[in-house]
Amino acid sequence: MARFYRYRLPPWARYWLLVCERCTLPIVIFQAIRTIFFPTTFDVLLLGILIGIFFAFYLEWI
């Protein structure tokens, strides 16, 4: 299995990866609040996916 090294990416790709990494927490918080008030199956599924993406960035899997 090939390891993903973010520092081997071109500068423009590293920039967009950093932008996505910084934007995930506010999106997760917004989605969590939305899921609390309007709980639908889609919102719960989307929140789970967003939390997974956030932890992947946090643990530097991406």
Phi, psi and omega in degrees: 000128181282136180275140180268114178253115183290338182277352174273352181287158175295158183303322181292326179287321176296323178298313182289330175294320177294319178299315179296321180296319181286334183273346186292320182297311177298325179292320178296317179297315178299316181292325178295317177296317179297321181291326178296317183276323182232073185284107172243166180299319180297318180296319179294318178296315179297320178297319178297318178295317180294321177295321176298317177295319179299314180291330176295320175291318183296319180272006178059039172281335178250000000 
